[in-house]
Structures are given as structure tokens and as C-alpha cells.
Amino acid sequence: MQKMNIHSLTYFAIAAKHLSFTRAAEECLIEQPAMSRQISGIEKELGVKLFTRFNKRVELTCAGESFYREVLDILQRYSSAVYMARNIGSGSNEALSIGFGIFDASSAAEPVKTFSAMNQNVTISINQYPYDKLIKNLVDGTCGIVFCPSNVMDNLKNIETIPVKIGYRSIIVSKTNPLSSKKILEPKDLEHLAFIVQSDDSAKYSAVFNAFCAREGIIPRTTISANTLDAILTFVEADFGFACMPSFMEEMVNYNIKFIPLNYRKKLAHVVASLKSDDNKAVKRFMKMCAEHYRISFDTYK
């Protein structure tokens, strides 16, 4: 029996994405029976069922959902590894892996652009991760540089952080929601609404999420998971509930939604971070550049 490899994992991920072996086979340009055999082979090797089969569709089991999240991470890392190896092999002599969270694309864009222009011999890979995986990737060395809110770095040691963007926590609601007429929200205003959060992020269930709700006095009716920023914004625009975002996101969002502060404004820094012990020279130069050109002070921020 053939063991799992990157191709079989790719087949599984595509089948999990479509929840259809037929559509997955079409995307992979193979026959449907071949796709079924690939999935069955993985299940046999693992000793668990990844899909529940119905007449014309499939659903992921709990084991399948867990496996899917990890496989996506493996495939993303594999793609980055191939890209870096090929570029270094063709002449680049340094590599830098950068990760960012769901709300940090704008924090990362300008520093990455500047660094790339100044260091054209460095092969750079950039990937977005849920915040729990982002921090794990920093700690284990998968990412040399990460962009994230400062509070997700709490309790970590050996970390250097530089604030590159500062904003206020805002609640976003649909402009069709009656709350959109308010200038400031109280926690009790949100109790009857669903809290829309990023899926595949353990912060949803962790002390970080619970502490945020407790600190803000928010008791959501339920939570709804969305796997991308656009998915979160779409849920909000459709008035499924509310979400929490940094205030600086307002100028970048082209949706029919309203940003409203809570009953007090608390600044939150979004930072660039690296391991102090990382001896990658490209990492050191990136952090030095950010310290010189992109550091933002809480005291001077208005």
C-alpha cells in the first residue's frame, strides 16, 4: 500500500474543500474512483474515517476536520519550502519567512515592500495564519518574522516586538442594524447578537477570547466561525451578528458596515515580532529596519 505523500494530502484537502469526491476529481484531473481510492488509502493508513459518505455528498468527521486543518498547514509550508529552495538555488543566498494574522496585512505590506526593495538577494515567503498557528510558527522557527496584535504575545519569552500600527478596538455591525445609529456601544447592546470570529483559531476558545469578553463585559448569544476576513465582513454585512476589529481597518474595508467604538477607547498595538535568539541575518536586518522606520509610539499616536 502506498504511503501518504504530498500528492495524496493535496487530494484530501481538495476533497475536504469541496465536500465532493466528484468535484475534487475534476479539479485534480483524475477519475472519481481514483479520488475515492486515494481517500480510502489515507483513512486505512490512519485507522480512522475522515469522511462520512452519503448518496451524493460527503461530510468531514471530527477527525477529518482536525486532519484537514493540519494538512492545510503542511501544504502551505511545503509550498513555501519549494519556493524558497528554488529561488535560493537560482541565485538568492538568503531566505526570510514572514507570517501575519487576519487583521495584519496592512501592518505588514509597507515594511515588507521596503525590505524587499533594499534586499533583492533575499527570498521572501509571506503567509497568513490563524493567530494560534502564527505564534506557534514563530516559536518553532517556521516564521522568522510575524505581524500580530501585541496581546497574542503575552507570556512569551525571548521575543522582540516593535509596534508598527496602533488602533482602537471597534465593534462592526451592518449598517442595516439599528445599532449602527449609535456613536458608542455598551456591552449590553451586543448580548442578543452572535459574535463572528475567525475559525480554526484556538483563541476562540482560549483564555485570550474569554478574557476579552470578560474585560469588555460582552456576553454573546452565540459565536459564528468564518475562515477569512472577507467571510467575517460578509456575515456582518448580512446582519448575522457583530465582530471586533481594529479601528484602522475602517479605511480598508469596502463593505456596508459601521465601525463603532465600545464605551471606552483602549489602544492596542499591532507589532512585528521575532525571536531574540534567531541568528538569521535577514531577520535581524528586518527588525532593525522596522525599529528605525516603522516604530510607532503610544505617546505620540493620536
C-alpha positions in Angstrom: 0.0 0.0 0.0 1.3 3.4 -1.0 2.0 5.7 2.0 0.7 9.2 2.3 2.6 11.8 0.3 2.2 15.4 -0.7 0.0 14.4 -3.6 -2.4 12.3 -1.6 -2.6 15.0 1.0 -3.4 17.5 -1.7 -6.2 15.2 -3.0 -7.6 15.0 0.5 -7.5 18.8 1.0 -9.3 19.4 -2.2 -12.0 16.8 -1.4 -12.4 18.4 2.0 -12.7 21.8 0.4 -15.5 20.7 -2.0 -17.1 18.0 0.2 -17.4 16.1 -3.0 -15.2 13.4 -4.4 -16.5 14.1 -7.9 -15.7 17.8 -7.9 -12.3 17.1 -6.3 -11.5 14.6 -9.0 -12.4 17.1 -11.7 -10.1 19.8 -10.1 -7.3 17.3 -9.9 -7.9 15.9 -13.4 -8.3 12.3 -12.3 -11.3 9.9 -12.3 -13.7 9.9 -9.4 -12.9 6.2 -8.5 -9.2 7.2 -8.3 -10.0 10.0 -5.9 -12.1 7.6 -3.7 -9.1 5.2 -3.6 -6.8 8.0 -2.5 -9.1 9.0 0.3 -9.7 5.4 1.4 -5.9 4.7 1.4 -5.4 7.7 3.7 -8.2 6.5 6.0 -6.8 3.0 6.1 -3.3 4.2 6.9 -4.6 6.5 9.7 -7.1 3.9 11.0 -9.9 6.4 11.2 -12.7 7.7 9.0 -12.2 11.2 7.6 -15.4 11.5 5.7 -19.0 10.3 6.3 -20.3 9.1 2.9 -23.9 9.9 1.8 -25.5 9.2 -1.5 -24.3 12.2 -3.4 -22.1 14.1 -0.9 -19.7 13.6 1.9 -19.1 15.4 5.2 -15.9 15.6 7.3 -15.9 13.7 10.5 -14.5 15.3 13.7 -11.2 13.5 12.9 -11.4 14.7 9.3 -11.9 18.3 10.4 -8.8 18.1 12.6 -6.8 16.4 9.9 -7.9 19.0 7.3 -6.6 21.9 9.4 -3.2 20.3 9.9 -3.0 19.2 6.2 -3.6 22.8 5.1 -0.7 23.9 7.3 1.5 21.2 5.9 0.7 22.1 2.3 1.3 25.8 2.9 4.7 25.0 4.5 5.5 22.7 1.6 4.7 25.3 -0.9 6.9 27.9 0.9 9.7 25.4 1.2 9.7 24.6 -2.5 9.5 28.3 -3.4 12.5 29.2 -1.2 14.6 26.2 -2.3 14.1 27.0 -6.0 14.9 30.7 -5.5 17.9 30.1 -3.4 19.1 27.5 -5.9 18.8 30.0 -8.7 20.9 32.6 -7.0 19.3 34.1 -3.9 21.6 33.5 -0.9 19.2 34.3 2.0 15.7 33.4 2.9 13.0 35.1 5.1 9.7 33.6 6.0 7.1 36.1 7.1 3.7 35.4 8.7 0.8 37.7 9.5 -2.6 37.4 11.1 -6.1 38.1 9.8 -6.0 41.8 10.7 -2.3 42.5 10.0 -2.0 42.6 6.2 -1.8 46.4 6.3 0.8 46.4 9.0 3.0 44.1 7.0 2.6 45.5 3.5 4.8 48.6 3.6 7.7 47.1 5.7 7.8 44.0 3.5 7.8 46.2 0.4 10.6 48.4 1.7 12.7 45.5 2.9 12.3 43.6 -0.4 13.5 46.7 -2.4 16.5 47.0 -0.2 17.4 43.3 -0.1 16.7 41.9 -3.5 19.0 38.9 -2.8 16.7 37.7 0.0 13.9 35.2 -1.0 10.8 36.1 0.9 7.8 34.0 1.6 4.6 35.5 3.1 1.7 33.6 4.5 -1.4 34.3 6.6 -2.1 32.1 9.6 -4.7 32.0 12.4 -3.1 33.7 15.4 -2.5 30.5 17.4 -0.6 28.9 14.5 1.2 32.2 13.8 2.7 32.3 17.2 3.5 28.5 17.1 5.3 29.1 13.8 7.3 31.9 15.3 8.3 29.9 18.4 9.3 26.8 16.3 11.2 28.8 13.7 8.8 28.2 10.8 8.4 32.0 10.6 11.3 34.3 11.3 9.1 37.4 11.3 5.4 37.7 12.3 2.9 40.6 12.4 0.2 40.3 15.0 -1.6 42.2 17.9 0.6 42.6 20.9 -1.7 40.8 23.2 -1.3 37.5 21.5 2.4 37.6 22.5 1.6 37.7 26.2 3.5 35.3 28.3 6.0 34.5 25.6 9.7 34.9 26.3 12.7 35.5 24.1 10.5 37.7 21.8 11.5 41.1 20.4 8.5 43.3 19.4 8.2 46.6 17.6 4.8 48.4 17.4 4.1 49.3 13.8 0.4 50.2 13.9 -1.8 51.3 16.8 -5.6 51.4 16.8 -8.7 51.1 19.0 -10.9 48.1 19.3 -14.1 48.7 17.4 -17.3 46.7 17.0 -18.6 46.3 13.5 -22.2 45.9 12.6 -24.3 46.0 9.5 -25.5 49.5 8.5 -29.0 47.9 8.4 -28.7 47.0 12.1 -30.4 49.5 14.5 -27.2 49.7 16.5 -25.4 51.4 13.5 -27.1 54.7 14.5 -25.2 54.7 17.8 -21.9 56.6 18.3 -20.7 54.4 21.2 -21.8 50.9 22.2 -22.3 49.4 25.6 -21.6 45.7 26.2 -25.3 45.1 26.9 -26.1 46.3 23.3 -24.4 43.2 22.0 -25.9 40.5 24.2 -28.6 39.5 21.8 -26.2 39.2 18.8 -23.9 36.5 17.6 -20.1 37.1 17.8 -18.5 36.4 14.4 -14.9 35.1 14.9 -12.1 33.6 12.8 -12.4 29.9 12.5 -9.5 27.5 13.0 -8.2 29.8 15.7 -7.9 28.4 19.2 -8.2 31.9 20.5 -11.9 31.5 20.1 -11.9 29.0 23.0 -8.8 30.1 24.8 -8.2 32.3 27.8 -7.5 35.2 25.3 -11.0 35.1 23.9 -12.7 34.6 27.3 -10.6 37.3 28.9 -11.5 39.7 26.1 -15.3 39.1 26.5 -15.0 39.3 30.3 -12.9 42.5 30.2 -15.3 44.2 27.7 -18.4 42.8 29.5 -19.6 41.1 26.3 -21.8 38.0 26.7 -22.5 37.0 23.1 -25.6 34.9 22.3 -23.5 32.5 20.3 -20.5 32.5 18.1 -20.3 32.1 14.3 -17.0 31.0 12.7 -15.7 32.4 9.4 -12.4 31.4 7.8 -11.4 34.6 6.1 -11.6 38.4 6.7 -14.0 38.7 3.8 -16.1 35.9 5.2 -16.3 37.8 8.5 -17.2 41.0 6.8 -19.8 39.3 4.7 -21.5 37.8 7.7 -21.6 41.2 9.4 -22.9 42.9 6.3 -25.6 40.3 6.1 -26.5 41.2 9.7 -25.7 37.7 11.2 -24.1 39.4 14.2 -21.1 41.6 15.1 -17.3 41.3 15.0 -14.4 43.0 16.7 -11.7 44.7 14.6 -9.0 47.3 15.0 -10.2 50.8 14.1 -7.5 51.3 11.4 -9.3 48.6 9.4 -12.2 51.0 8.6 -10.3 52.8 5.8 -9.5 49.5 4.1 -13.0 47.9 4.3 -15.4 48.3 1.4 -18.5 46.8 2.9 -21.8 48.2 4.1 -20.8 48.1 7.7 -20.3 50.5 10.6 -17.3 50.8 12.9 -18.4 51.8 16.4 -16.2 52.1 19.5 -17.1 50.5 22.8 -17.9 52.7 25.7 -14.2 53.5 26.2 -11.2 53.6 23.9 -8.3 51.4 24.6 -5.2 51.5 22.3 -3.9 48.2 21.1 -0.6 47.9 19.3 -0.1 45.6 16.3 3.6 44.6 16.2 6.3 43.0 14.2 8.0 40.3 16.2 10.9 37.9 16.0 12.8 35.6 18.3 15.7 37.3 20.0 17.7 34.2 19.6 17.1 33.9 15.8 20.5 34.3 14.1 19.1 34.7 10.6 20.8 37.9 9.4 17.8 38.8 7.2 15.6 38.7 10.3 18.0 41.0 12.2 18.0 43.4 9.3 14.2 43.4 9.0 13.7 44.2 12.7 16.4 46.9 12.6 14.6 48.5 9.6 11.3 48.4 11.4 12.8 49.9 14.6 14.2 52.8 12.5 11.4 53.5 10.1 8.1 51.9 11.3 8.1 52.0 15.1 5.0 53.9 16.4 4.9 55.3 19.9 1.8 55.1 22.1 2.6 58.6 23.4 2.7 60.3 20.0 -0.2 58.4 18.4 -3.4 60.5 18.2 
